[in-house]
Amino acid sequence: MCNTCSEECLKIASKQLLYTPDWMVSFEREMAGDIILSHNAGEPIRKYRRRYGLSQDELGSLMNLRRESISRIENGSVTPTFDFVKYFIKTMALVEAIRVERAQKKEMDVYFLENVTRESGISRDKMPFIIKLAVDSYDKKLMKIQKSLKENKYGK
């Protein structure tokens, strides 16, 4: 019996996440909204791929697809499956978590990342590749910002 409406209701319990931070869940929901509510789901997928400096080949490797399949999804000629979107969101959220870890400390909390990976349902085999992509992406962004600051301070 539902306490709100006094009717028989199906109660759906969500899995309790022990390690995944709230900000990461919010990030995943925002990404899901961007992709699902878009007229062309491929556009936000391309936006997030580029945001993290991934090539179509790299994203294809992460998603176990060929580069051509990623291109078709991004161009809107193929609609991504639910499983693709879910895995893409979980993977990009993990990339973001690694970047945040990198920004906050010199050494990453591997225990934390392993637990978040497990909760996300991402294979541990993908972790070295995901960490490398995330760290490289973060370091490139940091160098770009530092270069921009130097140019603004000293002129070109």
C-alpha positions in Angstrom: 0.0 0.0 0.0 1.4 3.4 -1.0 1.7 5.9 1.8 1.1 8.8 -0.7 -2.0 7.7 -2.6 -3.3 4.7 -0.6 -3.2 2.6 -3.7 -1.3 -0.6 -4.5 2.0 0.5 -6.0 5.0 -1.3 -7.3 8.0 -0.1 -5.3 11.1 0.0 -7.4 14.3 0.0 -5.3 17.4 1.5 -6.8 20.7 -0.1 -6.1 22.5 1.7 -3.2 25.8 3.1 -4.4 28.5 2.9 -1.8 31.4 4.5 -3.6 30.0 6.5 -6.5 29.8 10.2 -5.4 26.6 12.1 -5.7 28.2 14.6 -8.2 29.0 11.6 -10.5 25.4 10.4 -10.4 24.2 13.9 -11.2 26.8 14.1 -14.1 25.4 10.8 -15.5 21.8 12.1 -15.3 22.8 15.3 -17.1 24.5 13.4 -19.8 21.5 11.0 -20.2 19.2 14.0 -20.5 21.5 15.6 -23.1 21.5 12.4 -25.2 18.0 11.2 -24.8 16.3 14.5 -25.2 18.3 15.5 -28.3 16.8 15.2 -31.7 20.0 13.6 -32.8 21.5 11.5 -30.0 24.8 11.5 -31.9 25.4 15.2 -31.5 25.8 15.1 -27.7 27.8 11.9 -28.0 30.2 13.7 -30.3 30.3 16.7 -27.9 31.3 14.6 -24.9 33.8 12.6 -27.0 35.5 15.8 -28.1 35.2 17.3 -24.6 37.5 14.5 -23.4 39.8 14.6 -26.4 38.9 11.2 -27.6 39.2 10.2 -31.3 36.5 8.1 -32.9 39.0 5.2 -32.9 39.6 5.5 -29.1 35.8 5.7 -28.4 35.3 2.7 -30.6 37.9 0.7 -28.7 36.2 1.7 -25.4 32.8 0.7 -26.7 33.9 -2.4 -28.6 32.8 -0.9 -31.9 34.6 0.1 -35.1 35.4 3.8 -35.8 32.8 3.7 -38.6 30.1 2.7 -36.2 30.9 5.7 -34.0 30.9 8.0 -37.0 27.4 6.7 -38.1 26.1 7.3 -34.5 27.5 10.8 -34.3 26.2 11.7 -37.8 22.7 10.5 -36.9 22.6 7.8 -39.6 22.4 5.1 -36.9 20.5 5.5 -33.6 22.6 4.2 -30.6 21.1 1.4 -28.6 20.1 1.8 -25.0 23.0 -0.4 -23.9 25.4 1.8 -25.9 24.1 5.0 -24.3 24.2 3.5 -20.8 27.8 2.2 -21.2 28.9 5.5 -22.9 27.5 7.5 -20.0 29.1 5.3 -17.3 32.4 5.4 -19.2 32.5 9.2 -19.6 31.5 9.6 -16.0 34.4 7.4 -15.0 36.7 9.5 -17.2 35.4 12.6 -15.5 36.0 11.0 -12.0 39.6 10.2 -13.0 40.1 13.8 -14.2 38.8 15.1 -10.9 41.1 12.8 -9.0 44.0 14.0 -11.1 43.1 17.6 -10.5 42.9 17.2 -6.7 46.0 15.1 -6.1 49.1 13.9 -7.7 48.4 10.3 -6.9 45.0 8.8 -7.7 43.0 6.7 -5.2 43.1 3.4 -7.1 40.9 1.7 -4.5 38.2 4.4 -5.0 38.4 4.1 -8.8 38.2 0.3 -8.8 35.1 0.4 -6.6 33.4 3.1 -8.8 34.3 1.0 -11.8 32.8 -2.1 -10.3 29.6 -0.2 -9.4 29.4 1.2 -12.9 29.6 -2.2 -14.5 32.7 -1.4 -16.5 35.2 -4.2 -17.0 38.4 -3.9 -15.0 40.2 -4.8 -18.2 39.3 -1.4 -19.6 40.6 0.5 -16.6 44.2 1.0 -17.8 43.0 2.3 -21.2 40.4 4.6 -19.5 42.9 5.9 -17.0 45.4 6.7 -19.8 42.7 8.5 -21.8 41.5 10.5 -18.9 45.0 11.5 -17.6 46.1 12.4 -21.1 43.0 14.4 -21.7 43.4 16.2 -18.4 47.1 16.9 -18.9 46.4 18.3 -22.5 43.7 20.6 -21.1 46.0 21.8 -18.3 48.8 22.6 -20.7 46.4 24.5 -22.9 45.2 26.6 -20.0 48.8 27.2 -18.8 49.9 28.2 -22.3 46.9 30.6 -22.6 47.7 32.2 -19.2 51.3 32.7 -20.2 50.3 34.3 -23.5 47.9 36.6 -21.7 50.5 37.6 -19.2 53.5 38.0 -21.5 51.9 38.5 -24.9 52.4 36.3 -27.9 
